[in-house]
């Protein structure tokens, strides 16, 4: 499959926040906050990447597994969140890594800024003082960037994560143009997007994906896009652009 770069940086409307970017190996965080926090964000990214990398050195199967990993109550919080999210979604723990990093860094940055939005490879952690509009990139689908989500994270942070079997370098066994999950847990949203994207290989599988989402505790809403078909379930506030 040919790689097509997704222009995630323009999918969240609003220019009222400071924005900055942190790159470290595979991690590419695009961050918006009430003030510039790149130094603090880099230190946090280093901290959480180190925890994951050291765990993988000790337990290599954690990285390789495509199925839920054994429970480890002595693991750090970020590792534990990945294990728990993967278990709920019946995927390997690395399916939750981008969302887990975004949330771990984001929650700590909230000590320095009341609003934080972090995008990490299409997986978004958001806590904002107002409703934010996000569009869904869905490759060649006619719905690409036509579905506008109204994300209300004023009460508590949310994770909004998208997986695709048609666009981007991430491993997927499905062919959905986009599966977007909304949850209070960003690693769960990340793992669920991967799991449900694996299910959707054609338009007829959209209902199967929606049914599977309803079985995962913690999912607030889901959008599935495949070619010229689209499915919704849960609490999804959206509008369509012509």
N, C-alpha and C positions, 0 to 999 in steps of 0.2 A: 504493500500500500504506500502510495506516495505521501510524503509528509507535507501537510499544509499548515503553516503557522497561523495560530489564532490571535487576533488582535484584541486580547482581553482588556487592555488598558482603557479602552473607550466604552466598556459595557456598563459602567456605573455612572449615572448622570450626577452632575454637581461639581462646581469649581470653588466651593467655599472652604475647602480644607487644604492644608499643606500636603504635598505629595512627595514621596521619595522612594527610591528603589534600593534593595539590598540583595546582592548576589553572593552566593557561597556554594561552590560545587553545583549540585543539581537544584539547589533551592534558589528561586528567583522571586523575591517578595516585592510586590508593589503595594506601598502603604500610604494611606491617607489618615491624617490626624489633625488635631487643632493646632499643633505646632510641630516643628521639625524635630524628629527623634531618631535620626538615622544611627547615631552612635550607640544609643541604648538598644535599639532594635538589632543592630549587628551583634552586640554582646549576647542578647537573648537567643538569637539564631544560632550562634556558636555554641551556647550552652545546651540547647535542645538537640542540635545535630550531634554533639559529642555524646550525649546520653544514648541516642539511637545507635550511633556507630560503635560505641563500646559494647552495647548489648548484642549487636550483630557479631562482633568479634568473639564474644563469649558463647553466643548461641546462633551459629550461622543459619540454622534451619528457619529462624525467625524471618529472615529476608527471603529465603527460597520458597517457603510454603505458600501454596495457593489455596490452602484450606485453613480453617480456624486453628489458632495456635493454643497450646496448653496454657492454662491459667497460671499466673505468677504474681501472687499478692505482694512479693517483695520488690517487684519491678518499680521503676520510677513512674510518676503520674502519666507522663506522655506515653510510655510503653504500655502501661496498663490500659489507657484509653484506646490505644490501637488494638490490643488484644480483645477487649470487650466489644468494641465496634465490629471487628471482624467476625466475632462469634455470632452476634445478632444477625449478621448479613450472610453468613456462611461463605466467607472469602478469606484470603490470607491477610495477615496484619498489615503488610505493606500497602494494601489497598486504601488504608486510612492515613498514610504517612503525611501527605501534603496537607490534608485538613487538620491533622493533629499538630503539625508545626504552626500552621496559621493561627489556630486557636490558642496554643500555648504562648506564643509570642504576643498575640493580641490581648489576651487577658492580663498579661503583665504590663503592657503598654497603657492599659486603662488606668493605671495608677498615676500616669503623667498626662493623660488626655481623656476627656469625657467621651470623645468620639474616636473610634479606631475602625478602619476598614483595611483588611489585608487580603490581597489576592495572591494565591500561590498555585500557579498552573491551572487556573480555572476553578479553583476551590477557594471560597470566600468566607472569611470570618468578619462579621459586621456588628458593631454597636454604635448606633447613631441617635441623635436627639430629634431626628425627623425621619419621615418615610423617604426611603431612597428608591429610585427607579433603576432596575437592571434589565438589560436585554439579554436574550439567550442566543449565542452563536451556534448554529446548527449546520455548518458546512454548506452543501449544495441544496439543502431543503429550501423550498419557497418560504418557509416560516423563519428562516435564519434572521435574527435580529428584528423580527416582527412581533415577537411575544415580549411584552414589557411587564416585568414583575414589580409590584409595589411592596417593598420589604420594610416591615415595621419592626425595628429592633429597639424601640424606645424603652420597653420594659426590661428586656433581657437580650443578651447577644444571640445572634443566630448564625448558623452555617448554611451557606447556599453553594452547593457543589454540583458541578456538571461533568459527566463522563460521555465520551463519544467513541464509537467503534469505527468511525469513518474519518475522523480528523485527529491529528496529534500523535505523539509517539508512545503514549501509555498503552500497556498491554490490555487488550479486550478480546473476548471471545464472541462478542455480539457485533451488530451492524447498525445500531441506532445512530441517528445523526446527533441526537443529544438526549441525555437523561439528566434532569436537574432535580435535586432533592433539597428541601428546606427542613431544617431540624435545629433544635437548641444545641445540639452537639455537632460541631464541624467534622470531627473524625467519623462520626456515624453517618453524616450526610455524604462524606467522601466514599466510605465503604459501600453504602447503599447504592450510590450512583453507579459504582463499578459493578456490583452484583446484578442490578436490574438491567444495566447496559448489556451484560453478558446474555441475558434472556432474549433481548429483542434483536432478532435476525431479519425480520420482515415486518410489514405493516400489521399483519394478523397477530403478531406477538405483543402489540401494545397493551391489549387487555390483560394478557398474562403478566406483563410487567406491573401494571397497576394493581392487580390482585396480590402479587408478591409484596409490593410496598405496604399494603394494608396489614401484613403479618409482622412487619418489623416495628417493634415498640420504639417510639421516639421520633418517628417521621411525622412532620407537620403537613407537608404537601409534596407533590411530585408533578413534573411535566415530562412527557415522553414525546419526542419528535422523530418520525421516520418518514422520509420522503415528503409526500403531501398530506400526511395524516398526523394528527396530534391528539394526545390524551392527557387529561388532568385528573387528579384525585387529591382530596384533602383541602386544607385551608390555603388556597392559592389565590391571591388578589392580583389580577392581571388585566391588561388591556392589549388590544391588537393594533398594530400600525399597518396601514395599507401600503 
